[in-house]
Amino acid sequence: MPIVDLFIPCFVDQLFPQTAMNMVKVLEAVGCEVHYNTNQTCCGQPAYNAGYKSESCEVATKFLDDFPAGGQNRYIVSPSASCVGMVRNAYAELFEGSADQARYHGVQRRIFEMTEFLVDVLGITAIPGAQLSGQYTYHDSCSALRECGIKAAPRMLLDAVEGLERLEMDESETCCGFGGTFAVKFEAISVAMAEQKVENALATGARYIVSTDTSCLMHLDAYIRREKKPIQTLHVADVLASGW
């Protein structure tokens, strides 16, 4: 039985806890033994992206402490490709050549975003009982696609959901405009990018925009709600846990 240590990012923990619970449901449904360390906090990405490298390293060191080396068949799984990308890639800059280098490499090798874990590690391409009626279009988050190389896995799982049909939007790989502090520093550009993404999604006729990252979805949902657009955002975990 695969053993999974959950990494629930602060963004999900504070704003979308139900998405975290739905990921647990999905992992348990496919036979995983799920564990959650309540001492965990942040991966350090906000500080890192803002240029506070030393502060980010302090938070990242705690992350290594929170997820000590696991044995064979033990993994770290998260519902956020953004945070997984941070650990896999930015930690190299923070820890290479340091006393924590070996610990970093150990964590790097066993951390996965949820859909890539299900498909690429466990070989699962359909979640039993998943059911949602309607059509969806998929948003490739920058972190999932460019940092983690995730593209096929979420689509494969979503396409297997009973009653769900995929309609690909134009420029599905284009950024939604969130980018953390980018949305604050460059609000007008950020909103314009969200508008373009939502309009591309609406052009497909889909009912849902689905992605691996709640940060992207929150950004898009804010625009959708403000402009009263007829489309809904859903995290992939929420879709895969639907119909139970």
N, C-alpha and C positions, 0 to 999 in steps of 0.2 A: 504494500500500500504506500503510495507517495505521501510524504509528510510535507506539509506546507506551512511555513511561517508567514503570516500575513504582514504585509507592509501597507498600512492605510495612511496615505499622505494627509497632511494637516488640512489641505483644501477639501478633501473628501470627508474627513472626520468632522470638520466644523460645518460644512454646508450641504453635503450629500451623503449622510450616514446610511441612508437606505441603499445606496449603490454598493457600499461596502458589505452590507448584510446580504444583498443579492449575490455578490461575488462568492460569499461563504456558501450560500445555498447551491450555487453552480458547482463549486469545487467538491462539496460533500456529495452532490448527486452523482459525480463521476468517480467516487470512491477515494477521495483524498482525506487524510487525517489533518485537520486544520488547527493551528495554534496561533494565539495572538498575545504578543508581549505588550502589556499595558504601559510599560515604561517608554515605549517608542514615541518619538516626536517627529522632527522634520529631517529631510535628507540634506538640507543646507542650500537648496537651489535658489531661493529668493535672495539670500545674501550674496551668493556666488554671482548671480546674474547682475546684481547691482554693483559689483566690483569690490565687495568686502571679502576678500579671499581669506584672511586670517580668521575672521568671525565664522565664515562658512566652514573652514577646516575644523573649528571647534565643534560645530554641529555635526559635521560629517564623522568626526571621531566618535561622537556619541552613537551615531548610527551603527558604526562598526561594533561598538560595545553592545548595542541592543540586538544585533544579529550575529552572535558568535558562530564560529565554524560549525557547520552541520556535517553529519555523516553522509554516507551514500544514500541516494534517493530522498534527500531533504532539500527543499527549495524555498526561496523567498519569492512570493508572488504579490503583485500589486495591480490595482485597477487604473493605474496612471502610467502611460508610456513616458510622460514628461519626467517623472521622478526616476523611473528606471533608467532613462537615458542619462540623467544626472549622475547616478551611481556608476553606471558602466563607463562613462566617458570623462566627465569632469573630475571624478575622483583620481584619475590618472595624474592630472596636474597637481592635485592636492597632496597625493601620497607617494608618488613615484620617488624612490630613493630615500624614503623615510623609514622609520622603525615600523610603521604600520603598512608597509607595502605588501607584505605577505597576506595580512588580514584583508586588505583591500582586494587583492586578486581572488581570494577565496570567496568573498561576497560577490564580486563581479561575475564569477563563473556560474553562480547559482541564483541570480535574480532575474525574474522574467515578468513582463506584462502578462496579464491574464490570458488573452487570446493566443499569444504565441506559446505560452506554457501549455495550454490545452492542445493546440494543434501540433506544434513542433516538438514538444517534449513527450506528451502523453499519447499523441497520435489520435486525438479525439476530434472529429469534424462535425459532430451533431450532439446537442444536449437533449437527452430524453425528456419528452413532455413539454419542451419549449413551444409556445404557441402565441402568435400575435397577428391579427388580421390587418392587412393594409400593405402599402408600398413604402419603401424607405430609400433614401439616398445616403451615401456614405461620405463623411468628411475625413480625409487623411490628415491627421494632426502632424505638424512639423516634426515634433519629437518622435512620434511613432514611426513615421516614414523615414526621416533623415537621420535620426540618431539610433534608432533600433532596427530599421529595415523591415518594419511591419506593414504589410499591405494585404496579402492574400488571406491570412489567418482570420481576421475578424469577418471578412466577407464570406468566407467559407462557412463559418459558424452561423452567421445571420441568415445566409441563404438556406440553411437547413431548418430554420424555424418554420413550423407549420403555419401556413396562411400569410407568410411574409414574402414580398417580391422586391427585388432590388432594381432601382432605376438610377443609373450613374449620372451624376451632374457634370456639367462642364467645369473644368479646372478643379477637380476634387482634391488635387494635391496642393492647391494654392492656400497660403496662410489665411486664417480667419480674421487676423488682426489683433488677437489678444496679446500674446507675448509678454505676459506679466506686467512689469512696469512700463513697457512700451505703450500699453493702452492708457496709462495715466499721463505719460510725458507727451505723447503724440495722439491725443484723443480724436481729433478730426480725421486723421489718417486711419486710425484704428476702426472708427465707426464706418468709414467708407469701405474698408475691407470687409467688415461684417455685412454691410449692405450687399456688396457684390456676391458674397458667399451665399447669403440667404436668397437672393434673387435667382442665382443659378440653381439652388435647390428647389425653389418654387417652380421654376420652368420645367422641371421633370414631372410635376404633378404628384410628387410623393407627399405622404402624410407626415413622415418622420425624417429628421436628420439624426444619424447615429454616428458615434465616434468612440474612441478609446479614452478620451480625455475630458473630464468634467470642466476643466478651465476653458477650453474651447467652447464647449456646449453652453456654459454659463454666459459667455460673451455673446454668442449668437442668440441665446434665449432673451437676453436683455434687449437686443435690437428687435427681435420678433414681438416681444410684449409691448414695447414702446410704439411700434408701428402697426400693431394688431394684425400681424401676418398669419395666414391660415396654415401653420406648420408647427410641429412639436419637436423638441430635442429630447433624445434618449441616449443614455450611456449603454454600451453594448452589454454590460452585466445586467442592466435592468430588462433588456429585451430577452436575454437568454434565460432569465428567471421568471419570465411572464408565463401565464397560463397554468401555473401549478396550484 
